[in-house]
Amino acid sequence: MDKDMLIVEYLRIYFHSHPEKVPENPDEAFKLFQKMHKKYKAKYITEFKEKSEKYVDRFFDGKDKNNYY
C-alpha cells in the first residue's frame, strides 16, 4: 500500500470516529484534511526512516554472526 493511501486510510478512520471535528464549510474541511495529511505523512516517513536506520545498523553490527550476503 502506498504511503499516501495509508495516511488517507488513517485519516478516514479518525474522522469517521470523530465526525464532530469535521467543519461544515467544505473549504475549511478540505484545508483541515490537507493539513492533517501533511502532518501525518511527515511523521510516518520520519518513523519509517528511523526504523530502517536501526535495522541497517543492527544488521551491520552483527556482521560476524552468520550473515549470508
Sequence and secondary structure as in RCSB ss.txt:
>XXXX:A:sequence
MDKDMLIVEYLRIYFHSHPEKVPENPDEAFKLFQKMHKKYKAKYITEFKEKSEKYVDRFFDGKDKNNYY
>XXXX:A:secstr
  HHHHHHHHHHHHHHH GGGS SSHHHHHHHHHHHHHHHHHHHHHHHHHHHHHHHHHHHHTTTSS   
